[in-house]
Amino acid sequence: MPAPFYIGGGPPRGITLYPQDRLYEEMAYIAYHFHWSYAEIMQMDHRERQLWIDEIVDINTRLNEMAGEGG
């Protein structure tokens, strides 16, 4: 994954921009699982998207465990 880049010169500080390919990956993952719109997902900040991704991972993990138990 490419490193984030920064606005301004000098050492990293201030506004950090998120890598665009990672943003699209997060958006696709949430949209695929929850069927939320582009606008809904774009209104979230990175932290909120990560929280929803964690929830999706938990849901998928539980479903896979249940499937493995024959349920």
C-alpha positions in Angstrom: 0.0 0.0 0.0 1.4 3.4 -0.9 2.3 5.6 2.1 -0.1 8.5 2.9 1.2 11.9 1.7 1.1 15.2 3.5 0.1 18.7 2.7 2.9 21.1 3.1 6.7 20.7 3.3 8.9 19.4 6.0 8.2 16.5 8.3 4.8 14.8 8.5 2.4 16.9 10.6 -0.8 18.7 9.9 -3.3 17.2 7.5 -2.7 13.6 6.4 -4.3 12.5 3.2 -5.5 8.9 3.0 -4.3 6.8 0.0 -7.0 6.8 -2.6 -6.8 3.1 -3.4 -7.3 2.3 0.3 -10.3 4.6 0.4 -11.9 2.8 -2.5 -11.1 -0.6 -1.0 -12.9 0.4 2.2 -15.8 1.9 0.4 -16.3 -1.2 -1.8 -16.1 -3.6 1.2 -18.8 -1.6 3.1 -21.0 -1.1 0.0 -20.8 -4.8 -0.9 -21.8 -6.0 2.5 -24.3 -3.4 3.6 -25.4 -2.0 0.2 -25.0 1.6 1.4 -24.7 4.3 -1.2 -21.6 6.1 -2.3 -22.8 9.3 -0.7 -23.5 7.6 2.7 -20.1 6.0 2.8 -18.2 9.1 1.7 -19.8 11.1 4.5 -17.9 8.9 7.0 -14.4 9.7 8.1 -11.7 7.1 8.1 -12.3 6.1 11.7 -16.0 5.5 11.2 -15.4 3.4 8.1 -12.9 1.3 10.0 -15.4 0.7 12.8 -18.0 -0.5 10.2 -15.4 -2.7 8.6 -14.6 -4.2 12.0 -18.3 -5.0 12.4 -18.5 -6.6 9.0 -15.5 -8.8 9.8 -17.1 -9.8 13.1 -20.4 -10.7 11.4 -18.6 -12.7 8.7 -16.5 -14.5 11.4 -19.6 -15.5 13.3 -21.4 -16.7 10.2 -18.4 -18.8 9.1 -18.2 -20.3 12.6 -21.9 -21.2 12.5 -21.5 -22.7 9.0 -18.6 -24.8 10.3 -20.8 -26.1 13.1 -23.4 -27.2 10.6 -25.7 -24.4 11.5 
